[in-house]
Amino acid sequence: MTTLAEEVLAGSRLALARLLTLIENEDPQGEAALDRLFPHSGRAHWIGVTGSPGAGKSSLVNRLARAFRSPADGSPPRTVAIVAVDPSSPFTGGALLGDRVRMRDLSGDPGVFIRSMASRGALGGLARTTPAVVQALDGAGFDIILIETVGAGQSEVEIARLAHTVIVVEAPGMGDDIQAIKAGILEIADILVLNKADLPGAENALRTLRSMLELGHPGRESAPPSAPSSEWRPPLIATVAIQNEGIPELMQHLQAHAEYLRRSGGWQVRDRSRLQTQLEELLQATLLKRWRSSLPDGEYQQILTDLQARRISPYQALHSLLGEAPFPQSFQRGSSALLT
Amino acid sequence: MTERKIRVLIAKPGLDGHDRGAKVVARALRDAGMEVIYTGLRQTPEMIAEAALQEDVDAVGLSILSGAHMALVPRVLELLRANGQGHVHVFVGGIIPESDIPALLQMGVRAVYGPGTSTQKVVEDLRAAILQEKPA
């Protein structure tokens, strides 16, 4: 199967579309093609766009794609891939993917590729295979990859682990200042956008969001101590996407954030931690599957039965399955003494 | 490997602004477990073929009430074939005179559904046709 990856690298859009389907279906052929594309990836700017349903994510993505295609500063156009995720029904597994409705002006441009994805049961705002799909588009040579999440509430924050830059889109009338200081989606914003800023209530919403930002931003690179402290302060930008208001300003901030990441080393930090997450997820799934298949028939079920009958605890089950001696009695006594 | 999903593009080519039928079919296909890409009103054949390509769909449903089907449908079919997507199952719904149906089928349309067709029939036809051509 050299051909599919070769065709993608040669610029075949049909091959690319086929590849994305194989990846989505977790077909081994897709995996093989990704192996070939992976060395070509790592160059694109991955931009996540998230926010509540109806905040205007698709319209904003549409405007951003147009702006990248004909930059206001006269720089050469960038090629753009868009991955738009919508939810799958938890009951039927079906999905209605409607983000293209707002992206019709991108039609006919060979420098743009739009792919709709159903979340297929994943809960973090993306599909399980979205990272691999984005990686394939990166390997295929797109300069910019815009990733639109499902309409997100408060905890759909997977995008923060995937994208270099996260734009959180809000609209007026979505809640008071307590909503704004809850943990979650606002925390992951590298750039905060108030869209539909021509609607009543926009002034209040801007004030609330601004004061939330002033309370401080924990920064996403708090984990690795080597990373520079977050000198990046998320800007707040008011837009009216359907009228292109605020888009030039948003583009400047996107550019500034990419430069900031490159200058501060954050680009490398995010790339490494994303690849680490991906590798660990693969390891977990594979090791679990391999280990389970190595168990004698019935042992696992027997342990589950013992567990359910409260004959053993989950920790004892773990040690028994792994064939380890449980903790020495003295340690157990010691630790329970500590607890009491 | 996860279960194979049927992906369908539902499009409204031409200038009429009535998309209720298209939405009813889109919803029924969704409820049948398919992934439906809905592109909205007033699509050109070029826009439809491009979306079908990027989304790698198994089927394209065209809803036409304007009477322009004899111009729009052959163009969509031609573009799909030119893009290497001759395998895509194209079906047409809307107001299509009985007398035009044989010509549409002759061109390569797999099915034509008039007003009053049950959505269940559309679902069953599609499932049968696609799973037969591309098993799992």
Interface residues (C-beta under 8 A of the other chain):
Chain A: R13 L14 A17 R18 L20 T21 E24 N25 E26 D27 P28 S88 S89 T92 G93 G94 A95 L96 L97 G98 R100 V101 R104 S107 G108 F113 I114 R115 S116 A118 R120
Chain B: M1 T2 E3 R4 K5 R7 A26 R27 L29 R30 D31 A32 G33 M34 E35 V36 I37 Y38 T39 G40 Q43 T44 E46 M47 E50 A51 L53 Q54 E55 D56 N83 G84 Q85
